[in-house]
Amino acid sequence: MSIDQISESTWSSVILGTRHITFEFLALQLLLVNLRHRLRAKEISIQNCIRELKIFHNKYSLLPVVERDFHKICVLNHSTNLLLTPREIARRITAGQSLVLAGEEKLLASLPPGKWIGGTIPYFMAHDGGCLCKDKIFVTEIPDQFQTFTRGYSKTELPGIYQDANENAVSFVILPGDSPAHTEFALHAPLYAGFAMHPLVGWIAGIDLALRDKATPKVFCGGPQPLTDTAVVMRMKLPVDHLAQINTINLFQQGNGDTICFPSTGFSTTTTFINGKEQNLAEYFQRIQADTRLPLVASYCGAMVNVSLKNIDLKNGLVEFYAPVVAGVEYKLASPIHDYVSEFEARLKELSPENVLFSCNCILNYLYSKLEGRRTGALVGPVTFGEIAFQLLNQTLAYIEIIKVGETQKA
C-alpha cells in the first residue's frame, strides 16, 4: 500500500466525513475530529490536513491497526465528486484521467482535449449543500483501473446506445436539454434494442434559469467544442469482479386522487381520461386547484416514475410536461412531501454511500424543496434538467453503485 497514490479528493472525502468509514485506531479517530474542527474554523487547509495525515501514517505505520485503517482509505481511492477550478480539472485531463464534468459553458470550453465528457449546468448538490456555482466545475473521476472511451450519438444513432456497449461496461450519457436528441431519447429509449440489459446513467444538460431564452444547453465530448444536438457517452469497462447497480431515490408516491390516462405518448396533451371520463387536463387541474409542484406518478411494476408539469396553458387547454407521458399508463398526482431533506436522509440509510460512483438530482427538487445551502447526505452531484437511469426521469435522484462481487451490501 502506498499512501502517495491516494488522490486529494479521496483524502478530502475522509477528512470531511462525506464518505463514512469506521476506523479502529483511537488516535486516528481523534485526529480526524481535530482536523475537521480546525477546517471549519478555517485554521487549516485541506492540503495541510492531508500533510498531517501522511505524517501520522509515517509515525505509526508499523502498527497493524494503522495499516488496516489506511488500507480502508486506499480502498476508497476510486472516484471523486468535487467542485474544482478549471485549472485543477485541466491538470487531471492532461494527466490522462477519465472525467465526467458539469459546469458553465465557458468553463468547459476552456478545457484541453482528453478523456472526458461534460454538460452545461451551474446548479449542484455539493458537500457543503446545494449551490449555484459559476466559477467551478463538478468533476466525477473514473477509477484508473476502469478502461474508458467516449463517443457522440446523433439523433439517428441513438437507437444503438444500449446495444453498442461491450460486455460488463457501464455507460454515462449527457444530452442537451430541449434538443431533438433529448426528445428522441425521452420518447423512444425504452424501445431501443438492449434497453435495461445494459447499465446507462446520466442527465440532461441545462442552463442558469436566469438566462432562459438567452442561452441553450450544451454538451462536450472530449474537447472544447460545444454540441447542441448530440448525446455524449463515456463507456466504462469494469473488471470481471465488479458489477454496476443503477438505482433511484424517488420520494414521491401516488396520491389518493383521480386516475389519469393519456390517449397518446408525448410531452403535451389536451384531452385525457380521468377516472375513465374524457376531460381537458388543463381545466381539470384548474378545477381541483392542483399543486403543480407535484409530479404525476405512475407505477412501473412497483417502481414509481414521475412526470413533472412544465406549463399549464388554460387559454389553449394545453398541458406540457418535462418528460413524456405514456399512453395507457395510469397516473395520479403525487402526495405532498413534508420535508425533502429529512425524508431523503432516511432513504440514504438503505444504501452504502462509499460504493456510489456518481449521482445527480433534479432542478425541480432543488427549487421546490429549497435545497440551496442544504445538504442531502453523502450523495452529491449536478442538479439537472432531467435524470437518466436507463430512461429519462423527473424529480428523482439517480445514482450508480460499483460493487465488488462477493461484498456484503445493505438490503
Secondary structure, DSSP 4 states (H G I P E B T S, - for coil): --GGGS-HHHHHHHHHTSS------HHHHHHHHHHHHHHHTTSS-HHHHHHHHHHHHHHHTTSHHHHHHHHHHHHT-S--EEEE-HHHHHHHHHTT--EEEEE-HHHHTTSPSSSEEEEE--EEEETTEEEE-SS-EEEEEPPTTSEEEEEEE-GGGGGGTTTTPPTTEEEEEEEETTSHHHHHHHHHGGGSTTTTTS-EEEEEE---GGGTTT----EEESSS--BSS-EEEEEEEPPTTEEEEEEEE----B-SS--EE-SS-EEEESEEEETTEEEEHHHHHHHHT--TTSPEEEEETTEEEEE-EEEEETTTTEEEEEEEE-TT--EEEBPP-S-HHHHHHHHHTTS-GGGEEEEEEEHHHHHHTT-BT---TT--EEEES-EEESSEESS-EEEEEEEETT-----
